Amino acid sequence: MNIYVFDPFGILTGPFELSDFPEVPGFGQYLPGNTVQFEKPLSQPEAGHVWALVEGKPQLLADYRGMVYRTDTGAEEEHVELGDLPEGLTAKRWPGRFYVWAGGDWALDAAAQIAAARAVERAWRNVQVAATDYLAMPDYPITAEQRADLYAYRQALRDWPDVTLFPDQSGRPQPPAWIASLAQ
């Protein structure tokens, strides 16, 4: 006998033999109400699929229950239904920031990644310029040579976004040693 048990989602487990179920004295073998019997055993479902009872008939369905990802934001979402994923969801884990859904897979948005790196470097540059503002005051007591170094450093900071290495941090303008020693 090809007896299958189905759960509240209709997912079939089995096959079982009649002897796998309890015997009720005076009645014989007892089959619970959530069992069905088929003429032939169901084939082993392929990976990511399950047999389910749909309108009284066994049907092989995709099983994406669990965590899935929104293709518009990459956000995790719990999925509880059987069958193919609806539009806008994927089982492929979102790799992270700067990845967008394109052509059925996640793709690195290099332009967005570079734009973010540029924004970070501009913010760093703005902080460095602001940190030396007080030194540029005409009455701040520094030597003419230090003032020339300061002006050259501040100009290098302002020019930083136009340098070939920008936004690679290895190309950041370095302050003169005497400015660096003031920060300590």
Disulfide bonds with the S-S distance in Angstrom:
none
